[in-house]
Amino acid sequence: MGGFKKFLLRGNIVELAIAVIVGATFSGLVQALVADLVTPLIGAVTGGRQPNFAEYSFTVNGSEFKYGDFLNHLLTFLIIAAVVYWLIALPMNRLISLFDKNEAAMTRPCPECLSDIPLEARRCAHCTAQLVPESEKPR
């Protein structure tokens, strides 16, 4: 029982549970956005009549295909994907590239084994080659 308790209280599990709860809530918010704002906006652009996509369907040999509901869910997915990309993925990529630039400015490749070493290193930690620190190199 102790192992199960330890598993449940790990940080990743708690963070994942919070992410699922926030994601479900966000999904409801976006669905409301589509139903209450985007659909009426489309109705205003297409002639003033507010379309209800959920009612759109066609019948083939007695089988009803409700493509309107699919359109609502597709629109919701595209909005969620756009928000996640512009508010989460893009800023994270910029932040990561910032850290990579800072790390690149503080390291250099070892001339012997080509592993990254600090600029002021006198010996490579990987191949133990003796090096001249960047501050002592003639310019």
Secondary structure as UniProt FT lines:
FT   HELIX           2..8
FT   HELIX           11..33
FT   HELIX           34..38
FT   HELIX           39..45
FT   TURN            46..47
FT   HELIX           53..55
FT   STRAND          58..60
FT   TURN            61..62
FT   STRAND          63..65
FT   HELIX           67..84
FT   HELIX           85..89
FT   HELIX           90..106
FT   STRAND          107..109
FT   TURN            111..113
FT   STRAND          116..118
FT   TURN            119..120
FT   TURN            125..127
FT   HELIX           134..136
//
